[in-house]
Amino acid sequence: MPSVTWGVVQGKKEKLVNRVIICDYLKGLGIIPDELESLELPSTVEVMKERVEFLQRMGLTIDDINEYPLMLGCSVRKNIIPVLGYLEKIGISRSKLGEFVKSYPQVLHASVVVELQPVIKFLRGLDVDKLDIGYVLQKYPELLGFKLEGTMSTSVAYLVSIGVSPRDIGPMVTQYPYFLGMRVGTMIKPLVDYLVSLGLPKKIVARMLEKRPYVLGYDLQETVKPNVDCLISFGIRREVLASIVAQYPQILGLPLKAKLSSQQYFFNLKLKIDPERFARVIEKMPQIVSLNQNVIMKPVQFLLERAIPSEDVAMMVIKCPQLLALRVPLMKNSYYFFKGEMGRPLKELVEFPDYFTYSLESRIKPRYEMLKSKGIRSSLNWFLNCSDKRFEERLEGDYIESESLGPSFCMGGKLELPGCEILSDEEDKIDDDEDEVLFRRTVSL
């Protein structure tokens, strides 16, 4: 009778033989099986063939499998099918499952109940919309491998601690889920501290991150600090850096030196605006650094065609850089009303170029008609550069008060780039908190 020892030896030999056969099969397909040495492979080559063919039907190639050969250690019935079924259930369409597995093949090893479901529950707890879960995971599939009590929880807790509204965390995750994987101590906090050091109150930083969470992805040492230094080197004053960042946070992540150099040369050549005055333009409207030069020239050409001297056009741009982002058809309508209905000299437009940034239908026409009905003649600045309530108070007054100059970069309301229309004539409603006064009239975040 054969002994027990003999049976064990025979079993080991069969496994070794089967392993050699399976490895030869994989090599024949072009798959390198070296990383599979520590894995327990199927008992037969037929089972391995089933795994390979299943993965190929999903859209994975031999090269994809070679990128992560450990996926061949996953059982089709026990691992792959349950995981794929759950991913499809939470919003990843069947046609995109192959791409998802390519980008994060480790998911095939995960337990649906122990590892995947808790992450989805965590995201839902952050107010990520159920319909957005699949979209979020396709952007950042590595989320499925994070521990809930680790980086994800601490990054959320820190952002809330600096003033980010908890109800905005969900939309932030949908827009830029990568911050959930960032360490607070080495990535998020140093960036926030640096922004505060520029003069931005934490409340403003929090609001900025709520609207544009991708700012958290800007590398502090490699991008943010060099860009701030670049702004200073181009003549931007330190005291307005905070205002620039508040208006246009994206400026921290741009290839800024190249953009500023190009625009500065263009402004000098085409608009006769020297580097010093160009810096003032950027201070008032930092979005200029990203504005296409063809877009810039359209409103400039329109003004030149109205027989406004080039030096006056340059002054208009310096006073109100938003002119460069306006749509010419809207400018034409406002200009024809100015000349035809109001019958005013061009000098007034040169003195108050902000006129073009106000809505013709909702502000200019109705206010002008009210002035006309009362027989009042005033400057453009006096009747346009104020809220509706203030305008009514001015109409009821017995005299025309002296005009006060506000920050010219925001007088026309809120702006969207490029080639924008004015979105709103309402004044910003930021609280009168002492440390926010600087930002009360900045372009909407």
Solvent accessible surface area in square Angstrom, and as a share of the most:
residue,aa,sasa,rsa
1,M,229,1.02
2,P,92,0.58
3,S,68,0.44
4,V,129,0.74
5,T,95,0.55
6,W,142,0.50
7,G,36,0.34
8,V,81,0.46
9,V,66,0.38
10,Q,63,0.28
11,G,31,0.30
12,K,128,0.54
13,K,111,0.47
14,E,108,0.48
15,K,144,0.61
16,L,115,0.57
17,V,87,0.50
18,N,47,0.24
19,R,63,0.23
20,V,91,0.52
21,I,84,0.43
22,I,1,0.00
23,C,25,0.15
24,D,81,0.42
25,Y,51,0.20
26,L,0,0.00
27,K,120,0.51
28,G,70,0.67
29,L,68,0.34
30,G,42,0.40
31,I,1,0.00
32,I,107,0.54
33,P,10,0.06
34,D,91,0.47
35,E,104,0.47
36,L,1,0.01
37,E,137,0.61
38,S,106,0.68
39,L,51,0.25
40,E,154,0.69
41,L,19,0.09
42,P,15,0.09
43,S,79,0.51
44,T,57,0.33
45,V,39,0.22
46,E,114,0.51
47,V,57,0.33
48,M,0,0.00
49,K,95,0.40
50,E,55,0.25
51,R,24,0.09
52,V,1,0.01
53,E,68,0.31
54,F,37,0.16
55,L,0,0.00
56,Q,74,0.33
57,R,173,0.63
58,M,38,0.17
59,G,41,0.39
60,L,4,0.02
61,T,73,0.42
62,I,40,0.20
63,D,106,0.55
64,D,31,0.16
65,I,0,0.00
66,N,43,0.22
67,E,148,0.66
68,Y,40,0.15
69,P,4,0.02
70,L,52,0.26
71,M,2,0.01
72,L,0,0.00
73,G,28,0.27
74,C,2,0.01
75,S,26,0.17
76,V,8,0.05
77,R,162,0.59
78,K,169,0.72
79,N,43,0.22
80,I,0,0.00
81,I,85,0.43
82,P,57,0.36
83,V,1,0.01
84,L,16,0.08
85,G,40,0.38
86,Y,24,0.09
87,L,0,0.00
88,E,62,0.28
89,K,162,0.68
90,I,24,0.12
91,G,50,0.48
92,I,1,0.00
93,S,51,0.33
94,R,178,0.65
95,S,101,0.65
96,K,104,0.44
97,L,11,0.06
98,G,5,0.05
99,E,107,0.48
100,F,6,0.02
101,V,0,0.00
102,K,73,0.31
103,S,67,0.43
104,Y,26,0.10
105,P,15,0.10
106,Q,82,0.36
107,V,1,0.01
108,L,0,0.00
109,H,80,0.36
110,A,17,0.13
111,S,44,0.29
112,V,27,0.16
113,V,104,0.60
114,V,109,0.63
115,E,72,0.32
116,L,0,0.00
117,Q,73,0.32
118,P,41,0.26
119,V,3,0.02
120,I,18,0.09
121,K,160,0.68
122,F,40,0.17
123,L,0,0.00
124,R,102,0.37
125,G,63,0.61
126,L,23,0.12
127,D,91,0.47
128,V,0,0.00
129,D,75,0.39
130,K,142,0.60
131,L,161,0.80
132,D,44,0.23
133,I,3,0.01
134,G,1,0.01
135,Y,115,0.44
136,V,0,0.00
137,L,0,0.00
138,Q,69,0.31
139,K,61,0.26
140,Y,31,0.12
141,P,8,0.05
142,E,68,0.31
143,L,0,0.00
144,L,6,0.03
145,G,43,0.42
146,F,56,0.24
147,K,137,0.58
148,L,54,0.27
149,E,140,0.63
150,G,26,0.25
151,T,32,0.19
152,M,0,0.00
153,S,39,0.25
154,T,71,0.41
155,S,0,0.00
156,V,19,0.11
157,A,61,0.47
158,Y,33,0.13
159,L,0,0.00
160,V,57,0.32
161,S,86,0.55
162,I,10,0.05
163,G,46,0.44
164,V,2,0.01
165,S,31,0.20
166,P,89,0.56
167,R,191,0.70
168,D,40,0.21
169,I,3,0.01
170,G,1,0.01
171,P,75,0.47
172,M,1,0.00
173,V,0,0.00
174,T,26,0.15
175,Q,75,0.33
176,Y,36,0.14
177,P,0,0.00
178,Y,75,0.29
179,F,0,0.00
180,L,0,0.00
181,G,27,0.26
182,M,14,0.06
183,R,159,0.58
184,V,28,0.16
185,G,57,0.55
186,T,100,0.58
187,M,95,0.42
188,I,1,0.00
189,K,89,0.38
190,P,44,0.27
191,L,3,0.01
192,V,0,0.00
193,D,60,0.31
194,Y,39,0.15
195,L,0,0.00
196,V,52,0.30
197,S,84,0.54
198,L,32,0.16
199,G,42,0.41
200,L,1,0.00
201,P,17,0.11
202,K,96,0.41
203,K,103,0.44
204,I,3,0.02
205,V,0,0.00
206,A,2,0.01
207,R,80,0.29
208,M,0,0.00
209,L,1,0.00
210,E,33,0.15
211,K,117,0.50
212,R,58,0.21
213,P,0,0.00
214,Y,61,0.23
215,V,0,0.00
216,L,5,0.02
217,G,34,0.33
218,Y,45,0.17
219,D,71,0.37
220,L,26,0.13
221,Q,111,0.49
222,E,137,0.62
223,T,37,0.22
224,V,0,0.00
225,K,67,0.28
226,P,58,0.37
227,N,11,0.06
228,V,4,0.03
229,D,87,0.45
230,C,14,0.08
231,L,1,0.00
232,I,44,0.22
233,S,88,0.57
234,F,35,0.15
235,G,37,0.35
236,I,5,0.03
237,R,111,0.41
238,R,164,0.60
239,E,119,0.53
240,V,29,0.17
241,L,5,0.03
242,A,2,0.02
243,S,10,0.06
244,I,0,0.00
245,V,0,0.00
246,A,1,0.01
247,Q,7,0.03
248,Y,25,0.10
249,P,0,0.00
250,Q,44,0.20
251,I,0,0.00
252,L,1,0.00
253,G,27,0.26
254,L,34,0.17
255,P,93,0.59
256,L,2,0.01
257,K,146,0.62
258,A,71,0.55
259,K,61,0.26
260,L,0,0.00
261,S,50,0.32
262,S,56,0.36
263,Q,6,0.03
264,Q,41,0.18
265,Y,148,0.56
266,F,18,0.07
267,F,0,0.00
268,N,69,0.35
269,L,91,0.45
270,K,109,0.46
271,L,9,0.04
272,K,128,0.54
273,I,0,0.00
274,D,60,0.31
275,P,60,0.37
276,E,123,0.55
277,R,78,0.28
278,F,1,0.00
279,A,2,0.01
280,R,59,0.21
281,V,0,0.00
282,I,1,0.00
283,E,12,0.05
284,K,49,0.21
285,M,1,0.00
286,P,0,0.00
287,Q,14,0.06
288,I,0,0.00
289,V,3,0.02
290,S,49,0.32
291,L,6,0.03
292,N,84,0.43
293,Q,61,0.27
294,N,110,0.56
295,V,38,0.22
296,I,0,0.00
297,M,49,0.22
298,K,126,0.53
299,P,1,0.00
300,V,3,0.01
301,Q,83,0.37
302,F,6,0.02
303,L,1,0.01
304,L,62,0.31
305,E,106,0.48
306,R,51,0.19
307,A,85,0.66
308,I,5,0.03
309,P,65,0.41
310,S,59,0.38
311,E,112,0.50
312,D,42,0.22
313,V,3,0.02
314,A,3,0.02
315,M,75,0.34
316,M,0,0.00
317,V,0,0.00
318,I,17,0.09
319,K,65,0.28
320,C,1,0.00
321,P,0,0.00
322,Q,4,0.02
323,L,1,0.00
324,L,1,0.01
325,A,0,0.00
326,L,9,0.04
327,R,100,0.36
328,V,32,0.18
329,P,76,0.48
330,L,72,0.36
331,M,1,0.00
332,K,84,0.36
333,N,77,0.39
334,S,4,0.03
335,Y,19,0.07
336,Y,120,0.46
337,F,16,0.07
338,F,0,0.00
339,K,84,0.36
340,G,62,0.60
341,E,106,0.48
342,M,12,0.05
343,G,55,0.53
344,R,8,0.03
345,P,69,0.43
346,L,45,0.23
347,K,138,0.59
348,E,30,0.14
349,L,0,0.00
350,V,24,0.14
351,E,96,0.43
352,F,18,0.07
353,P,1,0.01
354,D,5,0.03
355,Y,0,0.00
356,F,10,0.04
357,T,1,0.00
358,Y,7,0.03
359,S,38,0.24
360,L,25,0.13
361,E,116,0.52
362,S,76,0.49
363,R,17,0.06
364,I,0,0.00
365,K,66,0.28
366,P,51,0.32
367,R,8,0.03
368,Y,27,0.10
369,E,87,0.39
370,M,79,0.35
371,L,1,0.01
372,K,124,0.53
373,S,94,0.61
374,K,116,0.49
375,G,70,0.67
376,I,46,0.23
377,R,153,0.56
378,S,12,0.08
379,S,42,0.27
380,L,3,0.01
381,N,13,0.07
382,W,3,0.01
383,F,0,0.00
384,L,0,0.00
385,N,28,0.14
386,C,11,0.06
387,S,33,0.22
388,D,93,0.48
389,K,146,0.62
390,R,94,0.34
391,F,5,0.02
392,E,92,0.41
393,E,76,0.34
394,R,31,0.11
395,L,12,0.06
396,E,138,0.62
397,G,41,0.39
398,D,149,0.77
399,Y,168,0.64
400,I,87,0.44
401,E,45,0.20
402,S,105,0.68
403,E,83,0.37
404,S,84,0.54
405,L,158,0.79
406,G,31,0.30
407,P,56,0.35
408,S,24,0.15
409,F,30,0.13
410,C,15,0.09
411,M,17,0.08
412,G,4,0.04
413,G,15,0.15
414,K,54,0.23
415,L,16,0.08
416,E,100,0.45
417,L,50,0.25
418,P,100,0.63
419,G,32,0.31
420,C,6,0.04
421,E,78,0.35
422,I,34,0.17
423,L,109,0.54
424,S,30,0.20
425,D,33,0.17
426,E,106,0.47
427,E,72,0.32
428,D,39,0.20
429,K,166,0.70
430,I,36,0.18
431,D,100,0.52
432,D,103,0.53
433,D,54,0.28
434,E,156,0.70
435,D,73,0.38
436,E,4,0.02
437,V,77,0.44
438,L,99,0.49
439,F,2,0.01
440,R,99,0.36
441,R,94,0.34
442,T,9,0.05
443,V,5,0.03
444,S,57,0.37
445,L,35,0.17
